[in-house]
Amino acid sequence: MELRLPGKRALVTGSSRGIGRAIALRLADAGVDVAINFFRHRGPAEEVAHEIEARGVRALLLKGNVADEAHVNRMFEEIRARWGGLEILVSNAASGVLKPVNHLTLHHFHWTMDINAAALLPLVQRFIGLPCEGQRSVVAVSSLGALRAIPNYAAVGASKAALESLVRHLAAELGPSGVRVNAVSAGTVDTDALKHFPNREQLLAEACRRTPAGRLVTPQDVANTVLFLCTDLAIMIQGQTLIVDGGYSILA
Ligand SMILES: NC(=O)c1ccc[n+]([C@@H]2O[C@H](COP(=O)([O-])OP(=O)(O)OC[C@H]3O[C@@H](n4cnc5c(N)ncnc54)[C@H](OP(=O)(O)O)[C@@H]3O)[C@@H](O)[C@H]2O)c1
């Protein structure tokens, strides 16, 4: 389906791989200039930047840790200097410690919260400090672990619950100034992130078997929903978390 947002400018955090990469490419297909953020691995980020430019829109490569406010400030200064403004922010970068609760330390917990939840605050603050043309849209990428208990997922699940709550509070406070803030919560997607799960194969098989849609969620499924939320078709969707899981979470 053809959804176009020509002339818009977006930052997608953690867009060198996996779901973030798919979101960046989907936005570029819709005519959006996309700033690619990565932290550790420059090579894949450069490849995404080339793929974006091949679609006839601009790409900007931004190295930075979203959990470090100084890095976030620097990324937005670069966007201001190069592009002048921004209309779309996709907060997708995430990490986290996967351990049973008995082995989780407070350090693990804070580290996970800082990247997955707290980072959204300075990202949005800097985002709304930039000029824009028309309305602004923020989309945060969450997971079913915000609502459900998943083995080894306590820290990440709690961080995603905090993220979804922050989305609602930001939406309520920023809505009157023309900023829409929503989240997309994905079911299991086969990306590099799953390699860190000790039970990856079992997770994938179980997700596939239990999903009413009959297949796993792909990065493109998530990206399509993010694009939709950035368009005027979603103009009255505010502060929501849209679940993209092929129906997995509706089953008892
Ligand atoms: N995969 C799933 O099953 C699934 C399900 C539901 C929701 N999600 C959510 O979807 C999002 C993307 O997940 P994914 O599976 O695509 O992850 P992924 O394949 O592990 O990719 C993570 C991306 O985030 C970047 N990143 C990591 N830490 C960062 C930091 N501190 N600052 C900036 N960038 C950072 C990585 O860049 P570098 O390589 O340079 O570090 C990479 O581009 C996350 O929010 C995740 O929680 C995933």
The ligand as a MOL file (V3000), in Angstrom:
LIG
                    3D

  0  0  0     0  0            999 V3000
M  V30 BEGIN CTAB
M  V30 COUNTS 48 52 0 0 0
M  V30 BEGIN ATOM
M  V30 1 N 13.3170 -8.8060 18.2960 0
M  V30 2 C 12.1840 -8.9710 18.9570 0
M  V30 3 O 11.6590 -10.0840 19.1140 0
M  V30 4 C 11.4670 -7.7560 19.5040 0
M  V30 5 C 10.1500 -7.9360 19.9680 0
M  V30 6 C 9.4720 -6.8460 20.4750 0
M  V30 7 C 10.0780 -5.6000 20.5220 0
M  V30 8 N 11.3690 -5.4660 20.0910 0 CHG=1
M  V30 9 C 11.9520 -4.1310 20.1900 0
M  V30 10 O 12.3150 -3.6920 18.9000 0
M  V30 11 C 13.4250 -2.7900 19.0090 0
M  V30 12 C 14.5370 -3.2420 18.0800 0
M  V30 13 O 14.8890 -4.5680 18.4380 0
M  V30 14 P 15.7710 -5.4980 17.4790 0
M  V30 15 O 15.3800 -6.8920 17.7930 0
M  V30 16 O 15.7020 -5.0030 16.0960 0 CHG=-1
M  V30 17 O 17.2420 -5.2260 18.0860 0
M  V30 18 P 18.6990 -5.5140 17.4860 0
M  V30 19 O 18.6220 -6.3430 16.2560 0
M  V30 20 O 19.4960 -6.0070 18.6540 0
M  V30 21 O 19.2220 -4.0530 17.0820 0
M  V30 22 C 19.4480 -3.1070 18.0680 0
M  V30 23 C 19.7900 -1.7670 17.4470 0
M  V30 24 O 19.8800 -0.8050 18.5040 0
M  V30 25 C 21.1910 -0.2310 18.4920 0
M  V30 26 N 21.5550 0.0770 19.8770 0
M  V30 27 C 21.7050 -0.7880 20.9090 0
M  V30 28 N 21.9980 -0.1310 22.0410 0
M  V30 29 C 22.0420 1.1830 21.7140 0
M  V30 30 C 22.2760 2.3660 22.4480 0
M  V30 31 N 22.5520 2.3400 23.7600 0
M  V30 32 N 22.2410 3.5560 21.7860 0
M  V30 33 C 21.9650 3.5990 20.4580 0
M  V30 34 N 21.7230 2.5120 19.7170 0
M  V30 35 C 21.7650 1.3180 20.3370 0
M  V30 36 C 22.0790 -1.2240 17.7880 0
M  V30 37 O 23.2060 -0.5600 17.2240 0
M  V30 38 P 24.7230 -1.1180 17.4560 0
M  V30 39 O 24.7840 -2.4710 16.8250 0
M  V30 40 O 25.6120 -0.1240 16.7820 0
M  V30 41 O 24.9300 -1.1500 18.9410 0
M  V30 42 C 21.1100 -1.7560 16.7280 0
M  V30 43 O 21.0250 -0.8580 15.6500 0
M  V30 44 C 13.7860 -2.7670 20.4860 0
M  V30 45 O 13.1510 -1.6710 21.1180 0
M  V30 46 C 13.2290 -4.0720 20.9940 0
M  V30 47 O 12.9820 -4.0650 22.3800 0
M  V30 48 C 12.0720 -6.5110 19.5770 0
M  V30 END ATOM
M  V30 BEGIN BOND
M  V30 1 1 1 2
M  V30 2 2 2 3
M  V30 3 1 2 4
M  V30 4 1 4 5
M  V30 5 2 4 48
M  V30 6 2 5 6
M  V30 7 1 6 7
M  V30 8 2 7 8
M  V30 9 1 8 9
M  V30 10 1 8 48
M  V30 11 1 9 10
M  V30 12 1 9 46
M  V30 13 1 10 11
M  V30 14 1 11 12
M  V30 15 1 11 44
M  V30 16 1 12 13
M  V30 17 1 13 14
M  V30 18 2 14 15
M  V30 19 1 14 16
M  V30 20 1 14 17
M  V30 21 1 17 18
M  V30 22 2 18 19
M  V30 23 1 18 20
M  V30 24 1 18 21
M  V30 25 1 21 22
M  V30 26 1 22 23
M  V30 27 1 23 24
M  V30 28 1 23 42
M  V30 29 1 24 25
M  V30 30 1 25 26
M  V30 31 1 25 36
M  V30 32 1 26 27
M  V30 33 1 26 35
M  V30 34 2 27 28
M  V30 35 1 28 29
M  V30 36 1 29 30
M  V30 37 2 29 35
M  V30 38 1 30 31
M  V30 39 2 30 32
M  V30 40 1 32 33
M  V30 41 2 33 34
M  V30 42 1 34 35
M  V30 43 1 36 37
M  V30 44 1 36 42
M  V30 45 1 37 38
M  V30 46 2 38 39
M  V30 47 1 38 40
M  V30 48 1 38 41
M  V30 49 1 42 43
M  V30 50 1 44 45
M  V30 51 1 44 46
M  V30 52 1 46 47
M  V30 END BOND
M  V30 END CTAB
M  END
